[in-house]
Structure formats: structure tokens, C-alpha cells
């Protein structure tokens, strides 16, 4: 059982329902408060934000990324969403005044330290940061409960992340990193395997479109937390608004989850089979084997972190700490060496010129 402020999360406790606001607030304080109000009134137990500094996430040359809202110059979009830490301190205070837990994702050391400075009670590590080892070591030192998403990951990736964070106060959030994620990829039988293999609590971060099927089946399969994107309108300008739940849909999810909690898992599953069909439910449950989902395989090594050149590194130059960074690759750049080798890259000599933004490969080094 994990203590989050004044509530417990784990076996026997109500499922923690998280409304992920993402970028739906568009950096506007009034809109963010409106979203908080709507999520609280829709039954969310926890409201999640993202503290964004673009340079912690992507290189400026990352190019165009296909998102639910269309083709987006993601680095520039992130730059437009950067806010001073006071923006998040205000939202934390306002969220907590509504009786709801404030949760936020850092994407690097700067954002993690800013969140620590405003007294957050928990942190969320997004799937692409599962191998951002410096970030994991940093947040582990805070002693806070951590929600750790596992999209685009193997069992080995999860094991390495847990080795960095320890296994105390961890909730693994099973996730499929696709927008929207096909419900057929969710493989919810894997939840019991993750819990038994790693000895931690498990939840689900759901990017599928239906407000009921995956969330309720996740709870019936043992999830202690369920996260869904939340928006005022799917027609909004937030990056994830097209796949998010509107208030009426979120309320429907909350009602069905609470109803499922009052029954036993077999009864909850039977109710879903009645509504969606036994075959559809069986497909969502999957095999229980942890592997990359079909919809996210192409993202492996691209949405997660690797070592990239921050600027042009000439042939024969000794690589300094300021010449490289641990970044997401995305679509147009090449992936680099894994972040665990950063100490080997810094101080090495470039065998050939490394263009700005590109991943650093072993062939680049002497």
C-alpha cells in the first residue's frame, strides 16, 4: 500500500483515477484552472500536468511529428508551452484546494528540481524517460512515490529502471505508446505478471478512445490506478485533445469503475462482455506476455532516450559534457547510444564529424 497525501493506493483501496491534462491548458492559467474544475467535478482523484522545458526533451532539429492533432513541429510546440515554475506552483495550490492530488511529470533534472522545490507529493515518469537514468536517480533521491509508465518497453527496460529507483513507493503504469492506442494492444493480463515479477503496485495509463472498456477491465485485472487524458473538448488545440475524454465521458468512466469496484472481478468482466462482447473483452485481456505492442514497435529507440549531439562535433574533437545530451530521437534524426554510456561518450574523441541533433553512434568514436 502506498500513501499519497491523505489517501492510500493499492489492494483494498479505491482505484486512483488520474486526469491527465497534458497540454490541453495551452499554457493559459485561467484555462488550466477551468480544466482542474471540470476534472474535479467529473470525479478525478488526481490531476496530472507536465512541466516542460523543450531542451530537456528534444533537439531543435527534431522536425515534424505526426500527432492526433496532425503534423506538429514538436520542439517549437514545447517551447511555446514553457512556463515559469510559479505557474505550476499556482496550479498545485489550486488543484489541492479542490481536494484533488496534484501530479506532474518532469522530463529532466531542471524540471524535477523545480517540482521538488514546490513541494509535490508524488511524481510521474513518462514512458520515454524510462531509460533517462540520470533523471531516475535524481527523483529516486527525493523519497517520493513514483508513477512509472512502461510504454514502448521490454521487461529488461523495466528492470533497469527499477534498479535506478528502487522498488519502494513505485506504481508501474502499464501503457501502450500510440495515440490513439488500439484497445486490442492493451494485453491487460500482463498486470498480474508485472506485479509478481517486480513486487510493485500496477496501474494503467490508457490512450484508447473508449471511456469504459480498458479502464474497467484494468480495474477488474488488478489495476490500482488508471490514467486517462482529459479535455474540455476533443476539438481543442492540446496535443492530445483528440484522444482525451471530455467531462461527460470521464464521468461515465468514473461511474463504471466505481461500480466495478463494488463487485468481484468476474462480475465486472461479465458486465463488460455483455456490453462489448466476449471476444472483444478477450482480445483486450491479451496473452499476458510482456512484449512491445504492434502499434508502438516502430517507436522503440525513437521516443525513448539516447545520446545526441547538441551541436556540430568536428572530426578529431574531444567530446565535452556540453556537446551531448540525453534526448528523445523522434522521427527524423538517428537514434544514438543508450544513456547508460554517457560517461564513455564524454571525453571520447570523434572519429568523424557528428552533425547537430544526430544520435552519437559507436562508429562516431575513437
C-alpha positions as CSV (number, residue, x, y, z in Angstrom):
1,X,0.0,0.0,0.0
2,X,1.3,3.4,-1.0
3,X,0.4,6.7,0.8
4,X,-0.3,9.6,-1.4
5,X,-1.0,12.7,0.7
6,X,-4.2,11.7,2.6
7,X,-5.1,8.6,0.5
8,X,-3.8,5.1,0.1
9,X,-3.2,3.4,-3.2
10,X,-3.1,-0.4,-3.5
11,X,-5.0,-3.6,-2.8
12,X,-8.2,-2.8,-0.9
13,X,-8.2,0.9,-1.6
14,X,-10.3,2.6,-4.3
15,X,-8.6,2.8,-7.7
16,X,-6.9,6.2,-8.1
17,X,-8.4,7.9,-11.2
18,X,-5.9,10.3,-12.8
19,X,-7.0,13.0,-15.2
20,X,-4.0,13.8,-17.5
21,X,-4.4,17.4,-18.7
22,X,-1.2,17.2,-20.8
23,X,-1.0,20.4,-22.9
24,X,-4.8,21.0,-23.0
25,X,-4.4,24.2,-21.0
26,X,-2.1,25.6,-23.7
27,X,-0.1,27.5,-21.1
28,X,-3.0,29.6,-20.0
29,X,-3.6,29.8,-16.3
30,X,-7.3,30.5,-16.5
31,X,-7.9,27.7,-18.9
32,X,-5.8,25.4,-16.7
33,X,-8.0,26.2,-13.7
34,X,-11.1,25.6,-15.8
35,X,-9.7,22.2,-16.6
36,X,-9.0,21.5,-13.0
37,X,-12.5,22.4,-12.0
38,X,-14.0,20.2,-14.7
39,X,-11.8,17.2,-13.9
40,X,-12.5,17.5,-10.2
41,X,-16.3,17.8,-10.8
42,X,-16.0,14.8,-13.1
43,X,-14.7,12.6,-10.3
44,X,-10.9,12.6,-10.8
45,X,-8.9,11.8,-7.7
46,X,-5.7,13.2,-9.2
47,X,-4.9,15.7,-11.9
48,X,-1.7,15.5,-13.8
49,X,0.4,18.1,-15.6
50,X,3.7,18.2,-17.5
51,X,6.5,20.6,-16.6
52,X,8.1,21.3,-20.0
53,X,11.5,22.7,-20.9
54,X,11.9,21.8,-24.6
55,X,15.7,21.4,-24.4
56,X,15.3,18.7,-21.8
57,X,13.2,16.7,-24.3
58,X,14.2,17.2,-27.9
59,X,16.8,18.7,-30.2
60,X,15.6,21.8,-32.2
61,X,16.2,19.8,-35.4
62,X,13.8,17.0,-34.4
63,X,11.5,18.0,-37.2
64,X,7.8,17.3,-37.7
65,X,6.0,14.6,-35.7
66,X,2.6,13.0,-36.5
67,X,0.3,13.5,-33.5
68,X,-3.5,13.2,-33.1
69,X,-3.8,16.9,-33.9
70,X,-1.8,16.5,-37.2
71,X,1.8,17.2,-38.2
72,X,3.4,19.2,-35.4
73,X,6.9,20.8,-35.1
74,X,7.2,19.4,-31.7
75,X,10.2,21.3,-30.4
76,X,8.6,24.6,-31.2
77,X,5.3,23.5,-29.7
78,X,7.1,22.5,-26.5
79,X,8.9,25.9,-26.5
80,X,5.5,27.6,-26.7
81,X,4.4,25.7,-23.6
82,X,7.3,26.6,-21.3
83,X,6.2,28.3,-18.2
84,X,8.0,29.5,-15.0
85,X,7.7,27.2,-12.1
86,X,5.3,29.7,-10.4
87,X,2.7,28.6,-13.0
88,X,2.9,25.1,-11.6
89,X,3.0,26.2,-8.0
90,X,-0.2,28.1,-8.5
91,X,-1.8,25.1,-10.2
92,X,-0.7,22.8,-7.4
93,X,-2.3,25.1,-4.8
94,X,-5.5,25.4,-6.8
95,X,-5.7,21.6,-7.5
96,X,-5.2,20.8,-3.9
97,X,-7.8,23.4,-2.9
98,X,-10.3,21.2,-4.9
99,X,-9.4,18.2,-2.7
100,X,-7.5,16.5,-5.6
101,X,-4.0,15.3,-5.7
102,X,-1.5,17.3,-7.9
103,X,0.8,15.2,-10.1
104,X,3.3,16.3,-12.6
105,X,5.9,14.8,-15.0
106,X,9.4,16.2,-15.1
107,X,11.5,15.5,-18.3
108,X,15.0,16.3,-17.0
109,X,16.9,17.4,-13.9
110,X,15.8,21.0,-14.1
111,X,12.1,20.3,-14.2
112,X,12.5,17.6,-11.5
113,X,14.3,20.0,-9.2
114,X,11.6,22.7,-9.8
115,X,8.9,20.3,-8.9
116,X,10.7,19.3,-5.8
117,X,11.0,23.0,-4.9
118,X,7.2,23.5,-4.8
119,X,6.7,20.5,-2.5
120,X,5.0,17.9,-4.8
121,X,3.8,14.8,-3.0
122,X,4.5,12.4,-5.9
123,X,5.9,12.4,-9.5
124,X,5.1,10.7,-12.7
125,X,7.8,9.4,-15.1
126,X,6.6,9.2,-18.7
127,X,7.4,6.2,-20.8
128,X,10.1,7.9,-22.9
129,X,12.0,8.7,-19.7
130,X,12.1,5.0,-18.6
131,X,15.7,4.9,-19.7
132,X,16.6,8.5,-18.7
133,X,18.9,7.1,-15.9
134,X,20.1,10.5,-14.6
135,X,16.5,11.6,-14.1
136,X,15.5,8.3,-12.4
137,X,18.4,8.6,-10.0
138,X,17.5,12.2,-9.3
139,X,13.9,11.6,-8.5
140,X,14.7,8.5,-6.5
141,X,16.7,10.6,-4.1
142,X,13.6,12.6,-3.2
143,X,11.9,9.7,-1.5
144,X,8.6,10.5,-3.1
145,X,6.0,8.0,-4.5
146,X,6.7,7.5,-8.3
147,X,4.3,6.6,-11.0
148,X,6.4,5.0,-13.7
149,X,5.0,4.4,-17.2
150,X,6.1,1.4,-19.2
151,X,5.1,2.1,-22.8
152,X,7.5,1.0,-25.5
153,X,9.4,-1.1,-23.1
154,X,10.7,-4.6,-22.5
155,X,10.9,-6.4,-19.2
156,X,14.6,-5.7,-19.3
157,X,14.0,-2.0,-19.6
158,X,11.6,-2.0,-16.7
159,X,14.1,-4.0,-14.6
160,X,16.9,-1.4,-15.3
161,X,14.6,1.5,-14.4
162,X,13.6,-0.1,-11.1
163,X,17.3,-0.8,-10.3
164,X,17.7,3.0,-10.5
165,X,14.7,3.9,-8.5
166,X,14.4,1.1,-6.0
167,X,11.1,-0.8,-5.6
168,X,9.6,1.2,-2.7
169,X,6.7,3.6,-3.4
170,X,6.5,2.6,-7.1
171,X,3.4,2.2,-9.2
172,X,4.2,0.8,-12.6
173,X,1.7,2.2,-15.2
174,X,1.3,-0.3,-18.0
175,X,0.9,1.7,-21.2
176,X,0.8,1.5,-25.0
177,X,2.6,4.4,-26.6
178,X,0.3,5.1,-29.5
179,X,-2.1,8.0,-30.0
180,X,-4.8,6.6,-30.0
181,X,-3.7,3.2,-28.8
182,X,-5.7,0.3,-30.2
183,X,-7.6,-1.4,-27.3
184,X,-6.5,-4.7,-28.8
185,X,-2.9,-4.0,-27.9
186,X,-3.5,-3.5,-24.2
187,X,-2.8,-7.0,-23.0
188,X,-4.2,-6.4,-19.6
189,X,-3.4,-9.9,-18.3
190,X,0.2,-8.6,-18.1
191,X,-0.7,-6.6,-15.0
192,X,-0.6,-9.7,-12.7
193,X,2.8,-10.7,-14.2
194,X,4.3,-7.3,-13.7
195,X,3.1,-7.2,-10.1
196,X,4.5,-10.7,-9.3
197,X,7.8,-10.2,-11.2
198,X,8.7,-6.8,-9.8
199,X,6.8,-6.8,-6.5
200,X,5.3,-3.4,-7.0
201,X,1.8,-2.0,-7.5
202,X,0.5,-1.7,-11.0
203,X,-1.9,0.6,-12.9
204,X,-2.8,1.5,-16.5
205,X,-2.2,4.6,-18.5
206,X,-4.8,4.3,-21.2
207,X,-4.6,6.0,-24.6
208,X,-7.5,4.1,-26.2
209,X,-10.6,6.0,-27.1
210,X,-13.4,4.3,-25.2
211,X,-14.1,5.6,-21.7
212,X,-15.1,2.3,-20.3
213,X,-13.6,-0.9,-21.8
214,X,-9.9,-0.6,-21.0
215,X,-10.3,1.3,-17.7
216,X,-12.9,-1.0,-16.2
217,X,-11.2,-4.2,-17.4
218,X,-7.9,-2.8,-16.0
219,X,-9.5,-2.4,-12.5
220,X,-11.0,-5.9,-12.8
221,X,-7.5,-7.1,-13.6
222,X,-6.0,-5.6,-10.5
223,X,-5.0,-2.0,-11.5
224,X,-4.7,0.3,-8.5
225,X,-4.6,3.4,-10.7
226,X,-6.0,4.4,-14.1
227,X,-4.9,7.5,-16.0
228,X,-6.8,9.0,-18.9
229,X,-6.2,12.2,-20.9
230,X,-8.8,14.8,-20.1
231,X,-10.0,17.8,-22.1
232,X,-12.9,20.2,-22.3
233,X,-13.3,19.3,-26.0
234,X,-11.8,16.8,-28.3
235,X,-11.7,19.6,-30.8
236,X,-9.3,21.6,-28.6
237,X,-5.8,22.6,-29.6
238,X,-4.0,20.5,-27.0
239,X,-1.6,17.9,-28.5
240,X,-3.6,15.0,-27.1
241,X,-7.1,16.5,-27.1
242,X,-8.4,14.3,-30.0
243,X,-7.8,11.2,-27.8
244,X,-8.8,12.7,-24.5
245,X,-12.1,12.2,-22.6
246,X,-14.5,15.1,-22.3
247,X,-16.1,15.7,-18.9
248,X,-19.3,13.6,-19.7
249,X,-17.1,10.7,-20.9
250,X,-14.8,11.0,-17.9
251,X,-17.8,10.9,-15.5
252,X,-19.0,7.8,-17.3
253,X,-15.6,6.1,-16.8
254,X,-15.7,7.1,-13.1
255,X,-19.1,5.7,-12.6
256,X,-18.3,2.4,-14.3
257,X,-15.0,2.0,-12.4
258,X,-16.7,2.6,-9.0
259,X,-19.5,0.1,-10.0
260,X,-16.9,-2.5,-10.9
261,X,-15.1,-2.0,-7.5
262,X,-18.3,-2.8,-5.7
263,X,-18.5,-6.2,-7.5
264,X,-16.0,-9.0,-7.8
265,X,-13.7,-9.1,-10.9
266,X,-15.6,-11.9,-12.6
267,X,-18.8,-10.0,-12.3
268,X,-17.2,-6.8,-13.6
269,X,-15.8,-8.8,-16.6
270,X,-19.2,-10.4,-17.3
271,X,-20.8,-6.9,-17.4
272,X,-18.2,-5.8,-19.9
273,X,-18.8,-8.9,-22.0
274,X,-22.5,-8.1,-22.0
275,X,-21.8,-4.5,-23.2
276,X,-18.9,-5.1,-25.6
277,X,-19.0,-8.8,-26.4
278,X,-16.9,-11.7,-25.0
279,X,-14.5,-11.7,-28.0
280,X,-13.7,-8.0,-27.7
281,X,-13.0,-8.4,-24.0
282,X,-10.8,-11.4,-24.6
283,X,-8.7,-9.5,-27.1
284,X,-8.1,-6.6,-24.7
285,X,-7.0,-9.1,-22.0
286,X,-4.4,-10.4,-24.4
287,X,-1.9,-13.1,-23.7
288,X,-0.2,-11.8,-20.5
289,X,3.2,-11.9,-22.3
290,X,5.1,-8.6,-21.9
291,X,6.3,-7.5,-25.3
292,X,6.2,-4.4,-27.4
293,X,2.7,-3.8,-28.7
294,X,2.2,-3.8,-32.5
295,X,1.2,-0.2,-32.5
296,X,4.3,1.0,-30.7
297,X,7.2,-1.2,-32.1
298,X,8.3,1.5,-34.6
299,X,8.7,3.9,-31.7
300,X,11.3,1.8,-29.9
301,X,14.7,3.7,-29.7
302,X,12.9,6.8,-31.0
303,X,10.5,8.0,-28.3
304,X,12.8,6.8,-25.5
305,X,16.2,8.4,-24.8
306,X,19.6,8.2,-26.4
307,X,22.7,10.3,-26.6
308,X,22.6,13.1,-29.2
309,X,25.0,15.8,-30.4
310,X,23.8,19.2,-29.2
311,X,25.9,21.0,-31.8
312,X,28.3,20.1,-34.6
313,X,31.1,18.0,-33.3
314,X,34.1,18.2,-35.6
315,X,36.2,15.2,-36.5
316,X,39.1,14.8,-34.0
317,X,37.4,16.8,-31.3
318,X,37.3,15.6,-27.8
319,X,33.6,15.4,-26.8
320,X,32.7,17.6,-23.8
321,X,29.8,17.3,-21.4
322,X,28.1,20.3,-23.1
323,X,28.4,18.8,-26.6
324,X,25.9,16.0,-26.0
325,X,22.5,15.5,-24.2
326,X,20.2,12.6,-23.4
327,X,17.2,13.3,-25.6
328,X,14.2,11.7,-27.4
329,X,15.0,11.0,-31.1
330,X,11.5,11.1,-32.7
331,X,11.2,10.6,-36.4
332,X,13.8,12.4,-38.5
333,X,17.0,12.1,-36.5
334,X,19.0,8.9,-36.0
335,X,19.0,7.3,-32.6
336,X,22.2,7.2,-30.6
337,X,24.0,5.1,-28.0
338,X,22.0,4.4,-24.8
339,X,22.1,6.9,-21.9
340,X,23.9,4.4,-19.7
341,X,27.0,5.0,-21.8
342,X,27.1,8.8,-21.4
343,X,30.2,8.7,-19.3
344,X,32.0,6.8,-22.1
345,X,30.9,9.3,-24.7
346,X,32.0,12.4,-22.8
347,X,35.8,12.5,-23.1
348,X,35.9,10.3,-26.2
349,X,37.4,11.6,-29.5
350,X,35.1,12.0,-32.5
351,X,36.3,9.6,-35.3
352,X,34.2,11.6,-37.8
353,X,32.1,14.7,-37.8
354,X,28.8,14.3,-35.9
355,X,26.0,16.6,-37.2
356,X,24.0,18.6,-34.7
357,X,21.0,16.7,-33.4
358,X,22.0,13.3,-34.6
359,X,22.4,10.4,-32.3
360,X,26.0,9.6,-31.4
361,X,26.9,6.1,-32.6
362,X,29.8,3.9,-31.6
363,X,31.2,4.3,-35.1
364,X,31.5,8.1,-34.4
365,X,34.1,7.4,-31.6
366,X,37.7,6.5,-31.5
